[in-house]
């Protein structure tokens, strides 16, 4: 939060979740495009939890929503 003071509760941002998934052979990269809204700021707890943000995410379309569902399953 100290590095991104503009991210306050209610701020809307574009968010991309990216990574790779195991497949047959080479790993395939993926990107999931979402809209996000900051809902809380977490100052963290020294030695236990780093500081960060809580956000709600909403995939931009049905294809992105299905990709996110598959990732979470």
PDB file of N, CA, C and O in Angstrom:
ATOM      1  N   UNK A   1       0.804  -1.220   0.000  1.00  0.00           N
ATOM      2  CA  UNK A   1       0.000   0.000   0.000  1.00  0.00           C
ATOM      3  C   UNK A   1       0.842   1.277   0.000  1.00  0.00           C
ATOM      4  O   UNK A   1       0.432   2.286  -0.575  1.00  0.00           O
ATOM      5  N   UNK A   2       2.009   1.243   0.637  1.00  0.00           N
ATOM      6  CA  UNK A   2       2.856   2.435   0.631  1.00  0.00           C
ATOM      7  C   UNK A   2       3.413   2.709  -0.764  1.00  0.00           C
ATOM      8  O   UNK A   2       3.650   3.863  -1.122  1.00  0.00           O
ATOM      9  N   UNK A   3       3.620   1.657  -1.551  1.00  0.00           N
ATOM     10  CA  UNK A   3       4.151   1.820  -2.901  1.00  0.00           C
ATOM     11  C   UNK A   3       3.082   2.242  -3.899  1.00  0.00           C
ATOM     12  O   UNK A   3       3.415   2.772  -4.959  1.00  0.00           O
ATOM     13  N   UNK A   4       1.817   2.023  -3.591  1.00  0.00           N
ATOM     14  CA  UNK A   4       0.710   2.351  -4.491  1.00  0.00           C
ATOM     15  C   UNK A   4      -0.381   3.105  -3.742  1.00  0.00           C
ATOM     16  O   UNK A   4      -1.483   2.583  -3.575  1.00  0.00           O
ATOM     17  N   UNK A   5      -0.098   4.318  -3.288  1.00  0.00           N
ATOM     18  CA  UNK A   5      -1.078   5.056  -2.490  1.00  0.00           C
ATOM     19  C   UNK A   5      -2.360   5.400  -3.245  1.00  0.00           C
ATOM     20  O   UNK A   5      -3.381   5.699  -2.626  1.00  0.00           O
ATOM     21  N   UNK A   6      -2.315   5.359  -4.583  1.00  0.00           N
ATOM     22  CA  UNK A   6      -3.520   5.673  -5.366  1.00  0.00           C
ATOM     23  C   UNK A   6      -4.552   4.541  -5.318  1.00  0.00           C
ATOM     24  O   UNK A   6      -5.707   4.744  -5.692  1.00  0.00           O
ATOM     25  N   UNK A   7      -4.146   3.352  -4.862  1.00  0.00           N
ATOM     26  CA  UNK A   7      -5.074   2.222  -4.774  1.00  0.00           C
ATOM     27  C   UNK A   7      -5.805   2.262  -3.438  1.00  0.00           C
ATOM     28  O   UNK A   7      -5.365   1.684  -2.444  1.00  0.00           O
ATOM     29  N   UNK A   8      -6.923   2.956  -3.448  1.00  0.00           N
ATOM     30  CA  UNK A   8      -7.753   3.112  -2.258  1.00  0.00           C
ATOM     31  C   UNK A   8      -9.046   2.340  -2.460  1.00  0.00           C
ATOM     32  O   UNK A   8      -9.418   2.071  -3.602  1.00  0.00           O
ATOM     33  N   UNK A   9      -9.749   1.971  -1.380  1.00  0.00           N
ATOM     34  CA  UNK A   9     -11.029   1.288  -1.551  1.00  0.00           C
ATOM     35  C   UNK A   9     -11.946   2.052  -2.505  1.00  0.00           C
ATOM     36  O   UNK A   9     -12.111   3.267  -2.402  1.00  0.00           O
ATOM     37  N   UNK A  10     -12.538   1.297  -3.438  1.00  0.00           N
ATOM     38  CA  UNK A  10     -13.411   1.889  -4.447  1.00  0.00           C
ATOM     39  C   UNK A  10     -12.720   2.128  -5.778  1.00  0.00           C
ATOM     40  O   UNK A  10     -13.391   2.322  -6.792  1.00  0.00           O
ATOM     41  N   UNK A  11     -11.381   2.118  -5.796  1.00  0.00           N
ATOM     42  CA  UNK A  11     -10.641   2.336  -7.036  1.00  0.00           C
ATOM     43  C   UNK A  11     -10.830   1.141  -7.965  1.00  0.00           C
ATOM     44  O   UNK A  11     -10.680  -0.009  -7.553  1.00  0.00           O
ATOM     45  N   UNK A  12     -11.159   1.426  -9.223  1.00  0.00           N
ATOM     46  CA  UNK A  12     -11.311   0.372 -10.214  1.00  0.00           C
ATOM     47  C   UNK A  12     -10.058   0.299 -11.069  1.00  0.00           C
ATOM     48  O   UNK A  12      -9.510   1.324 -11.474  1.00  0.00           O
ATOM     49  N   UNK A  13      -9.610  -0.919 -11.340  1.00  0.00           N
ATOM     50  CA  UNK A  13      -8.399  -1.141 -12.122  1.00  0.00           C
ATOM     51  C   UNK A  13      -8.629  -2.290 -13.105  1.00  0.00           C
ATOM     52  O   UNK A  13      -9.571  -3.071 -12.968  1.00  0.00           O
ATOM     53  N   UNK A  14      -7.739  -2.370 -14.101  1.00  0.00           N
ATOM     54  CA  UNK A  14      -7.711  -3.528 -14.979  1.00  0.00           C
ATOM     55  C   UNK A  14      -6.670  -4.475 -14.423  1.00  0.00           C
ATOM     56  O   UNK A  14      -5.594  -4.048 -14.003  1.00  0.00           O
ATOM     57  N   UNK A  15      -6.987  -5.763 -14.420  1.00  0.00           N
ATOM     58  CA  UNK A  15      -6.129  -6.768 -13.815  1.00  0.00           C
ATOM     59  C   UNK A  15      -5.988  -7.932 -14.783  1.00  0.00           C
ATOM     60  O   UNK A  15      -6.974  -8.372 -15.375  1.00  0.00           O
ATOM     61  N   UNK A  16      -4.770  -8.433 -14.949  1.00  0.00           N
ATOM     62  CA  UNK A  16      -4.540  -9.608 -15.770  1.00  0.00           C
ATOM     63  C   UNK A  16      -3.898 -10.673 -14.893  1.00  0.00           C
ATOM     64  O   UNK A  16      -2.849 -10.453 -14.288  1.00  0.00           O
ATOM     65  N   UNK A  17      -4.549 -11.832 -14.837  1.00  0.00           N
ATOM     66  CA  UNK A  17      -4.006 -12.988 -14.123  1.00  0.00           C
ATOM     67  C   UNK A  17      -3.275 -13.805 -15.177  1.00  0.00           C
ATOM     68  O   UNK A  17      -3.851 -14.167 -16.203  1.00  0.00           O
ATOM     69  N   UNK A  18      -2.009 -14.092 -14.921  1.00  0.00           N
ATOM     70  CA  UNK A  18      -1.250 -14.807 -15.930  1.00  0.00           C
ATOM     71  C   UNK A  18      -0.445 -15.926 -15.310  1.00  0.00           C
ATOM     72  O   UNK A  18      -0.161 -15.921 -14.112  1.00  0.00           O
ATOM     73  N   UNK A  19      -0.086 -16.871 -16.127  1.00  0.00           N
ATOM     74  CA  UNK A  19       0.702 -18.000 -15.662  1.00  0.00           C
ATOM     75  C   UNK A  19       0.811 -19.033 -16.751  1.00  0.00           C
ATOM     76  O   UNK A  19       0.712 -18.728 -17.940  1.00  0.00           O
ATOM     77  N   UNK A  20       1.014 -20.256 -16.329  1.00  0.00           N
ATOM     78  CA  UNK A  20       1.064 -21.359 -17.279  1.00  0.00           C
ATOM     79  C   UNK A  20       0.395 -22.563 -16.639  1.00  0.00           C
ATOM     80  O   UNK A  20       0.301 -22.667 -15.416  1.00  0.00           O
ATOM     81  N   UNK A  21      -0.062 -23.459 -17.482  1.00  0.00           N
ATOM     82  CA  UNK A  21      -0.713 -24.654 -16.976  1.00  0.00           C
ATOM     83  C   UNK A  21      -0.089 -25.875 -17.618  1.00  0.00           C
ATOM     84  O   UNK A  21       0.340 -25.840 -18.771  1.00  0.00           O
ATOM     85  N   UNK A  22      -0.045 -26.949 -16.861  1.00  0.00           N
ATOM     86  CA  UNK A  22       0.508 -28.192 -17.387  1.00  0.00           C
ATOM     87  C   UNK A  22      -0.402 -28.739 -18.471  1.00  0.00           C
ATOM     88  O   UNK A  22      -1.625 -28.752 -18.334  1.00  0.00           O
ATOM     89  N   UNK A  23       0.206 -29.178 -19.523  1.00  0.00           N
ATOM     90  CA  UNK A  23      -0.558 -29.785 -20.608  1.00  0.00           C
ATOM     91  C   UNK A  23       0.210 -30.974 -21.140  1.00  0.00           C
ATOM     92  O   UNK A  23       1.216 -31.387 -20.563  1.00  0.00           O
ATOM     93  N   UNK A  24      -0.255 -31.507 -22.212  1.00  0.00           N
ATOM     94  CA  UNK A  24       0.459 -32.603 -22.849  1.00  0.00           C
ATOM     95  C   UNK A  24       1.640 -32.001 -23.589  1.00  0.00           C
ATOM     96  O   UNK A  24       1.457 -31.331 -24.606  1.00  0.00           O
ATOM     97  N   UNK A  25       2.821 -32.226 -23.103  1.00  0.00           N
ATOM     98  CA  UNK A  25       4.001 -31.645 -23.739  1.00  0.00           C
ATOM     99  C   UNK A  25       4.376 -30.343 -23.077  1.00  0.00           C
ATOM    100  O   UNK A  25       4.501 -30.267 -21.855  1.00  0.00           O
ATOM    101  N   UNK A  26       4.555 -29.314 -23.891  1.00  0.00           N
ATOM    102  CA  UNK A  26       4.978 -28.006 -23.378  1.00  0.00           C
ATOM    103  C   UNK A  26       3.861 -27.352 -22.577  1.00  0.00           C
ATOM    104  O   UNK A  26       2.678 -27.583 -22.827  1.00  0.00           O
ATOM    105  N   UNK A  27       4.264 -26.522 -21.599  1.00  0.00           N
ATOM    106  CA  UNK A  27       3.270 -25.774 -20.826  1.00  0.00           C
ATOM    107  C   UNK A  27       2.731 -24.625 -21.668  1.00  0.00           C
ATOM    108  O   UNK A  27       3.474 -23.962 -22.392  1.00  0.00           O
ATOM    109  N   UNK A  28       1.435 -24.405 -21.559  1.00  0.00           N
ATOM    110  CA  UNK A  28       0.789 -23.340 -22.315  1.00  0.00           C
ATOM    111  C   UNK A  28       0.592 -22.125 -21.409  1.00  0.00           C
ATOM    112  O   UNK A  28       0.089 -22.246 -20.292  1.00  0.00           O
ATOM    113  N   UNK A  29       0.996 -20.948 -21.905  1.00  0.00           N
ATOM    114  CA  UNK A  29       0.793 -19.716 -21.152  1.00  0.00           C
ATOM    115  C   UNK A  29      -0.663 -19.285 -21.260  1.00  0.00           C
ATOM    116  O   UNK A  29      -1.340 -19.586 -22.244  1.00  0.00           O
ATOM    117  N   UNK A  30      -1.143 -18.570 -20.229  1.00  0.00           N
ATOM    118  CA  UNK A  30      -2.503 -18.040 -20.306  1.00  0.00           C
ATOM    119  C   UNK A  30      -2.560 -16.672 -19.649  1.00  0.00           C
ATOM    120  O   UNK A  30      -1.762 -16.349 -18.769  1.00  0.00           O
ATOM    121  N   UNK A  31      -3.508 -15.887 -20.090  1.00  0.00           N
ATOM    122  CA  UNK A  31      -3.825 -14.590 -19.502  1.00  0.00           C
ATOM    123  C   UNK A  31      -5.329 -14.537 -19.314  1.00  0.00           C
ATOM    124  O   UNK A  31      -6.088 -14.944 -20.193  1.00  0.00           O
ATOM    125  N   UNK A  32      -5.758 -14.033 -18.161  1.00  0.00           N
ATOM    126  CA  UNK A  32      -7.182 -13.869 -17.893  1.00  0.00           C
ATOM    127  C   UNK A  32      -7.407 -12.392 -17.594  1.00  0.00           C
ATOM    128  O   UNK A  32      -6.946 -11.878 -16.575  1.00  0.00           O
ATOM    129  N   UNK A  33      -8.118 -11.716 -18.490  1.00  0.00           N
ATOM    130  CA  UNK A  33      -8.343 -10.278 -18.350  1.00  0.00           C
ATOM    131  C   UNK A  33      -9.560 -10.024 -17.478  1.00  0.00           C
ATOM    132  O   UNK A  33     -10.630 -10.592 -17.700  1.00  0.00           O
ATOM    133  N   UNK A  34      -9.382  -9.155 -16.471  1.00  0.00           N
ATOM    134  CA  UNK A  34     -10.451  -8.866 -15.515  1.00  0.00           C
ATOM    135  C   UNK A  34     -10.517  -7.373 -15.215  1.00  0.00           C
ATOM    136  O   UNK A  34      -9.559  -6.627 -15.416  1.00  0.00           O
ATOM    137  N   UNK A  35     -11.673  -6.974 -14.732  1.00  0.00           N
ATOM    138  CA  UNK A  35     -11.819  -5.674 -14.082  1.00  0.00           C
ATOM    139  C   UNK A  35     -11.760  -5.971 -12.586  1.00  0.00           C
ATOM    140  O   UNK A  35     -12.236  -7.013 -12.136  1.00  0.00           O
ATOM    141  N   UNK A  36     -11.186  -5.069 -11.834  1.00  0.00           N
ATOM    142  CA  UNK A  36     -11.088  -5.288 -10.391  1.00  0.00           C
ATOM    143  C   UNK A  36     -11.430  -3.995  -9.655  1.00  0.00           C
ATOM    144  O   UNK A  36     -11.296  -2.898 -10.197  1.00  0.00           O
ATOM    145  N   UNK A  37     -11.875  -4.148  -8.411  1.00  0.00           N
ATOM    146  CA  UNK A  37     -12.162  -2.996  -7.564  1.00  0.00           C
ATOM    147  C   UNK A  37     -11.551  -3.263  -6.199  1.00  0.00           C
ATOM    148  O   UNK A  37     -11.784  -4.309  -5.593  1.00  0.00           O
ATOM    149  N   UNK A  38     -10.769  -2.307  -5.724  1.00  0.00           N
ATOM    150  CA  UNK A  38     -10.145  -2.429  -4.410  1.00  0.00           C
ATOM    151  C   UNK A  38     -11.240  -2.333  -3.351  1.00  0.00           C
ATOM    152  O   UNK A  38     -12.030  -1.389  -3.341  1.00  0.00           O
ATOM    153  N   UNK A  39     -11.276  -3.335  -2.454  1.00  0.00           N
ATOM    154  CA  UNK A  39     -12.292  -3.309  -1.391  1.00  0.00           C
ATOM    155  C   UNK A  39     -11.674  -3.134   0.001  1.00  0.00           C
ATOM    156  O   UNK A  39     -12.354  -2.743   0.950  1.00  0.00           O
ATOM    157  N   UNK A  40     -10.358  -3.434   0.104  1.00  0.00           N
ATOM    158  CA  UNK A  40      -9.715  -3.204   1.400  1.00  0.00           C
ATOM    159  C   UNK A  40      -8.209  -3.089   1.220  1.00  0.00           C
ATOM    160  O   UNK A  40      -7.640  -3.573   0.242  1.00  0.00           O
ATOM    161  N   UNK A  41      -7.592  -2.449   2.173  1.00  0.00           N
ATOM    162  CA  UNK A  41      -6.138  -2.341   2.232  1.00  0.00           C
ATOM    163  C   UNK A  41      -5.685  -3.086   3.473  1.00  0.00           C
ATOM    164  O   UNK A  41      -6.226  -2.889   4.561  1.00  0.00           O
ATOM    165  N   UNK A  42      -4.693  -3.939   3.304  1.00  0.00           N
ATOM    166  CA  UNK A  42      -4.172  -4.734   4.415  1.00  0.00           C
ATOM    167  C   UNK A  42      -2.757  -4.255   4.723  1.00  0.00           C
ATOM    168  O   UNK A  42      -1.860  -4.435   3.900  1.00  0.00           O
ATOM    169  N   UNK A  43      -2.536  -3.652   5.887  1.00  0.00           N
ATOM    170  CA  UNK A  43      -1.198  -3.160   6.226  1.00  0.00           C
ATOM    171  C   UNK A  43      -0.204  -4.285   6.507  1.00  0.00           C
ATOM    172  O   UNK A  43       0.997  -4.044   6.628  1.00  0.00           O
ATOM    173  N   UNK A  44      -0.709  -5.513   6.609  1.00  0.00           N
ATOM    174  CA  UNK A  44       0.163  -6.654   6.889  1.00  0.00           C
ATOM    175  C   UNK A  44       0.474  -6.779   8.362  1.00  0.00           C
ATOM    176  O   UNK A  44       0.010  -5.993   9.188  1.00  0.00           O
ATOM    177  N   UNK A  45       1.272  -7.788   8.669  1.00  0.00           N
ATOM    178  CA  UNK A  45       1.673  -8.042  10.048  1.00  0.00           C
ATOM    179  C   UNK A  45       3.106  -8.545   9.985  1.00  0.00           C
ATOM    180  O   UNK A  45       3.368  -9.629   9.464  1.00  0.00           O
ATOM    181  N   UNK A  46       4.031  -7.759  10.515  1.00  0.00           N
ATOM    182  CA  UNK A  46       5.466  -8.059  10.403  1.00  0.00           C
ATOM    183  C   UNK A  46       5.783  -9.511  10.746  1.00  0.00           C
ATOM    184  O   UNK A  46       5.409 -10.003  11.811  1.00  0.00           O
ATOM    185  N   UNK A  47       6.472 -10.187   9.841  1.00  0.00           N
ATOM    186  CA  UNK A  47       6.888 -11.555  10.052  1.00  0.00           C
ATOM    187  C   UNK A  47       5.824 -12.610   9.814  1.00  0.00           C
ATOM    188  O   UNK A  47       6.127 -13.803   9.821  1.00  0.00           O
ATOM    189  N   UNK A  48       4.580 -12.192   9.602  1.00  0.00           N
ATOM    190  CA  UNK A  48       3.494 -13.157   9.414  1.00  0.00           C
ATOM    191  C   UNK A  48       2.751 -12.989   8.098  1.00  0.00           C
ATOM    192  O   UNK A  48       2.409 -13.974   7.444  1.00  0.00           O
ATOM    193  N   UNK A  49       2.502 -11.739   7.708  1.00  0.00           N
ATOM    194  CA  UNK A  49       1.707 -11.491   6.509  1.00  0.00           C
ATOM    195  C   UNK A  49       2.183 -10.197   5.860  1.00  0.00           C
ATOM    196  O   UNK A  49       2.244  -9.165   6.527  1.00  0.00           O
ATOM    197  N   UNK A  50       2.525 -10.230   4.564  1.00  0.00           N
ATOM    198  CA  UNK A  50       2.968  -9.011   3.903  1.00  0.00           C
ATOM    199  C   UNK A  50       1.786  -8.062   3.655  1.00  0.00           C
ATOM    200  O   UNK A  50       0.639  -8.507   3.622  1.00  0.00           O
ATOM    201  N   UNK A  51       2.050  -6.785   3.485  1.00  0.00           N
ATOM    202  CA  UNK A  51       0.970  -5.851   3.169  1.00  0.00           C
ATOM    203  C   UNK A  51       0.417  -6.141   1.779  1.00  0.00           C
ATOM    204  O   UNK A  51       1.095  -6.738   0.943  1.00  0.00           O
ATOM    205  N   UNK A  52      -0.825  -5.712   1.538  1.00  0.00           N
ATOM    206  CA  UNK A  52      -1.419  -5.925   0.221  1.00  0.00           C
ATOM    207  C   UNK A  52      -2.811  -5.334   0.130  1.00  0.00           C
ATOM    208  O   UNK A  52      -3.199  -4.479   0.925  1.00  0.00           O
ATOM    209  N   UNK A  53      -3.551  -5.808  -0.856  1.00  0.00           N
ATOM    210  CA  UNK A  53      -4.879  -5.292  -1.144  1.00  0.00           C
ATOM    211  C   UNK A  53      -5.865  -6.443  -1.276  1.00  0.00           C
ATOM    212  O   UNK A  53      -5.494  -7.548  -1.670  1.00  0.00           O
ATOM    213  N   UNK A  54      -7.105  -6.178  -0.949  1.00  0.00           N
ATOM    214  CA  UNK A  54      -8.191  -7.098  -1.254  1.00  0.00           C
ATOM    215  C   UNK A  54      -8.977  -6.498  -2.401  1.00  0.00           C
ATOM    216  O   UNK A  54      -9.338  -5.321  -2.357  1.00  0.00           O
ATOM    217  N   UNK A  55      -9.247  -7.292  -3.429  1.00  0.00           N
ATOM    218  CA  UNK A  55      -9.988  -6.798  -4.585  1.00  0.00           C
ATOM    219  C   UNK A  55     -11.080  -7.792  -4.976  1.00  0.00           C
ATOM    220  O   UNK A  55     -10.963  -8.991  -4.722  1.00  0.00           O
ATOM    221  N   UNK A  56     -12.132  -7.282  -5.591  1.00  0.00           N
ATOM    222  CA  UNK A  56     -13.093  -8.141  -6.261  1.00  0.00           C
ATOM    223  C   UNK A  56     -12.665  -8.194  -7.715  1.00  0.00           C
ATOM    224  O   UNK A  56     -12.174  -7.203  -8.256  1.00  0.00           O
ATOM    225  N   UNK A  57     -12.848  -9.344  -8.350  1.00  0.00           N
ATOM    226  CA  UNK A  57     -12.473  -9.447  -9.758  1.00  0.00           C
ATOM    227  C   UNK A  57     -13.671  -9.902 -10.572  1.00  0.00           C
ATOM    228  O   UNK A  57     -14.478 -10.721 -10.131  1.00  0.00           O
ATOM    229  N   UNK A  58     -13.763  -9.347 -11.776  1.00  0.00           N
ATOM    230  CA  UNK A  58     -14.844  -9.671 -12.688  1.00  0.00           C
ATOM    231  C   UNK A  58     -14.241  -9.842 -14.072  1.00  0.00           C
ATOM    232  O   UNK A  58     -13.849  -8.854 -14.693  1.00  0.00           O
ATOM    233  N   UNK A  59     -14.154 -11.076 -14.575  1.00  0.00           N
ATOM    234  CA  UNK A  59     -13.615 -11.296 -15.913  1.00  0.00           C
ATOM    235  C   UNK A  59     -14.375 -10.452 -16.949  1.00  0.00           C
ATOM    236  O   UNK A  59     -15.576 -10.220 -16.808  1.00  0.00           O
ATOM    237  N   UNK A  60     -13.660  -9.997 -17.990  1.00  0.00           N
ATOM    238  CA  UNK A  60     -14.243  -9.073 -18.955  1.00  0.00           C
ATOM    239  C   UNK A  60     -15.296  -9.701 -19.864  1.00  0.00           C
ATOM    240  O   UNK A  60     -16.135  -8.984 -20.407  1.00  0.00           O
ATOM    241  N   UNK A  61     -15.274 -11.027 -20.044  1.00  0.00           N
ATOM    242  CA  UNK A  61     -16.295 -11.682 -20.875  1.00  0.00           C
ATOM    243  C   UNK A  61     -16.422 -13.145 -20.451  1.00  0.00           C
ATOM    244  O   UNK A  61     -15.707 -13.609 -19.563  1.00  0.00           O
ATOM    245  N   UNK A  62     -17.335 -13.857 -21.093  1.00  0.00           N
ATOM    246  CA  UNK A  62     -17.615 -15.236 -20.699  1.00  0.00           C
ATOM    247  C   UNK A  62     -16.406 -16.145 -20.908  1.00  0.00           C
ATOM    248  O   UNK A  62     -16.153 -17.027 -20.087  1.00  0.00           O
ATOM    249  N   UNK A  63     -15.662 -15.947 -21.984  1.00  0.00           N
ATOM    250  CA  UNK A  63     -14.471 -16.765 -22.223  1.00  0.00           C
ATOM    251  C   UNK A  63     -13.462 -16.591 -21.078  1.00  0.00           C
ATOM    252  O   UNK A  63     -12.893 -17.570 -20.595  1.00  0.00           O
ATOM    253  N   UNK A  64     -13.246 -15.353 -20.653  1.00  0.00           N
ATOM    254  CA  UNK A  64     -12.323 -15.087 -19.552  1.00  0.00           C
ATOM    255  C   UNK A  64     -12.849 -15.678 -18.243  1.00  0.00           C
ATOM    256  O   UNK A  64     -12.075 -16.175 -17.425  1.00  0.00           O
ATOM    257  N   UNK A  65     -14.171 -15.620 -18.052  1.00  0.00           N
ATOM    258  CA  UNK A  65     -14.799 -16.188 -16.847  1.00  0.00           C
ATOM    259  C   UNK A  65     -14.577 -17.703 -16.796  1.00  0.00           C
ATOM    260  O   UNK A  65     -14.279 -18.253 -15.736  1.00  0.00           O
ATOM    261  N   UNK A  66     -14.722 -18.371 -17.940  1.00  0.00           N
ATOM    262  CA  UNK A  66     -14.493 -19.817 -17.992  1.00  0.00           C
ATOM    263  C   UNK A  66     -13.035 -20.153 -17.710  1.00  0.00           C
ATOM    264  O   UNK A  66     -12.742 -21.129 -17.020  1.00  0.00           O
ATOM    265  N   UNK A  67     -12.121 -19.347 -18.242  1.00  0.00           N
ATOM    266  CA  UNK A  67     -10.694 -19.572 -17.961  1.00  0.00           C
ATOM    267  C   UNK A  67     -10.402 -19.446 -16.469  1.00  0.00           C
ATOM    268  O   UNK A  67      -9.656 -20.245 -15.903  1.00  0.00           O
ATOM    269  N   UNK A  68     -11.001 -18.426 -15.833  1.00  0.00           N
ATOM    270  CA  UNK A  68     -10.791 -18.227 -14.400  1.00  0.00           C
ATOM    271  C   UNK A  68     -11.389 -19.396 -13.615  1.00  0.00           C
ATOM    272  O   UNK A  68     -10.767 -19.888 -12.674  1.00  0.00           O
ATOM    273  N   UNK A  69     -12.571 -19.838 -13.987  1.00  0.00           N
ATOM    274  CA  UNK A  69     -13.198 -20.977 -13.314  1.00  0.00           C
ATOM    275  C   UNK A  69     -12.302 -22.214 -13.426  1.00  0.00           C
ATOM    276  O   UNK A  69     -12.100 -22.929 -12.444  1.00  0.00           O
ATOM    277  N   UNK A  70     -11.772 -22.462 -14.613  1.00  0.00           N
ATOM    278  CA  UNK A  70     -10.880 -23.617 -14.809  1.00  0.00           C
ATOM    279  C   UNK A  70      -9.628 -23.495 -13.976  1.00  0.00           C
ATOM    280  O   UNK A  70      -9.148 -24.490 -13.433  1.00  0.00           O
ATOM    281  N   UNK A  71      -9.093 -22.304 -13.865  1.00  0.00           N
ATOM    282  CA  UNK A  71      -7.889 -22.089 -13.051  1.00  0.00           C
ATOM    283  C   UNK A  71      -8.171 -22.390 -11.583  1.00  0.00           C
ATOM    284  O   UNK A  71      -7.362 -23.024 -10.906  1.00  0.00           O
ATOM    285  N   UNK A  72      -9.312 -21.936 -11.099  1.00  0.00           N
ATOM    286  CA  UNK A  72      -9.639 -22.102  -9.687  1.00  0.00           C
ATOM    287  C   UNK A  72     -10.032 -23.537  -9.331  1.00  0.00           C
ATOM    288  O   UNK A  72      -9.917 -23.949  -8.177  1.00  0.00           O
ATOM    289  N   UNK A  73     -10.493 -24.289 -10.323  1.00  0.00           N
ATOM    290  CA  UNK A  73     -10.855 -25.677 -10.063  1.00  0.00           C
ATOM    291  C   UNK A  73      -9.612 -26.516 -10.088  1.00  0.00           C
ATOM    292  O   UNK A  73      -9.682 -27.729  -9.892  1.00  0.00           O
TER     293      UNK A  73
END
